[in-house]
Structure formats: C-alpha cells, structure tokens
Amino acid sequence: MNQTQNINVQLIDRPNPPVRISFNESEIAALAESIREKGILVPLLVRPGGERFEVIDGDCRLEAAARLRLREVPCVVRNTNDSETHVLRLLANLDRNDPDPVSEAVYIAKAITSEVITFDEICKQLRRGADWVNNRLAIAAMPEFMQDALRKKELTLGVALALQDLPTDDLKYTWMSSAVQTGMTVRTAQDSVRDHLNLMERVAAGECPVPAPETYI
C-alpha cells in the first residue's frame, strides 16, 4: 500500500514536459477554493529525483496549492522510470472529464520522439488502437492556428484531422475558417478534401485547368 507523506511545495517540480501546456484559470480558481475549504483530498503522485520531486499526477493541485501559499501538500512517492511516468501521466489525463487533446497529442509526440517510449508501448499501455495514436501525432503536427481552434472547441477533432490532409498551411487556414463559420461536418470535410486533392492531381497531370481560388472549398 502506498504511504502518503507531506512534502514541501518548494521541493516539487512541475512535470517535464507537462501534459497540459497551460492551466485553465477558472479550473484552478475553483480547485483553489475547494482546497481552501476542504484541503487536498487526493494526494499528488510524485517521483523522487535527487533531493527534489517531480509531479506525475497532480499538476493542477500543485499550482492551486502554490497560489494559496500552502507550505506542504500530501503526496504519494513512487519510483518510476521515464516510460512508466509518461504512461501514468497520460492515463491520468484520459481520466479527466474534459481532457485537452492538443496538449495530450503534443505530449505523446514528444514522448515518442525522445525514444523513452515506443508507439506500440503507448498503444498497449493506454489500451488504444494505432489509429488513435496516429490521430494524436497528426494533431501534434497541425499548425498552431488549428490547435488553438481545437482547444477553444471551435473546430471538431474529426474536421481538423480531415483538413490536416491539405497540402499547405494557407489552404488549411482558409478551409478551417470556412469550417468554423459553417459548422462543417466531418463527412463534408472528408469528401471536400478528397475531391480537392483529386482535382489538384488532375491539374498537375494537365487534364484540366487550374480552378479559381473561390472554387477550392
């Protein structure tokens, strides 16, 4: 059974890299108020690193505690390697009511690129299919304006993934703006992108003239 111990907030570092790129201010404010009234009900999960500790799960609780100027927070200390730490962080993120797919995607891409965990290990440990992981890698590769639209929920994940197949960022921005304004469905986005790519192949082969820009969408 894991033992809980109180650890000085000044000795605990944020996850590196964090699963969440930025904090939701309203969420942190609500969490801080809850901690002020009831304390921290769920201990942070941390791993030791020399004389300090790194958060595995509980980044928001640590931030709220720091803003409340708490001296100590309850923690469960677990010795984990980098691969195990990545998995635990991702599992914790999936358990949230409203996970951020962009932060999650960037985290997964960094984890795989740094070679501390493989594509297949993520599929196995998270119990997710290859398509799910590939979609996260596609999100991580999207231009920032598409990632921002996903974070703000102006663009659905399915539509964003379809638009990612467009060849240039300029096209992606134009189509994304149209999708946000019209409420484009996933099926419409997929069909439109496929038709556009087929048309561009015909243009490249000299089978038809270059269409006017306004006909691209």
Secondary structure, DSSP 8 states (H G I E B T S, - for coil): ---EEEEEGGGEE--SS-SSSS--HHHHHHHHHHHHHH--SS-EEEEEETTEEEEEE-HHHHHHHHHTT-SEEEEEE----HHHHHHHHHHHHHTSSS--HHHHHHHHHHHHHTTSS-HHHHHHHHT--HHHHHHHHHHHHS-HHHHHHHHTTSS-HHHHHHHTTSSSHHHHHHHHHHHHHHT--HHHHHHHHHHHHHHHHHHHTTSS----GGG--
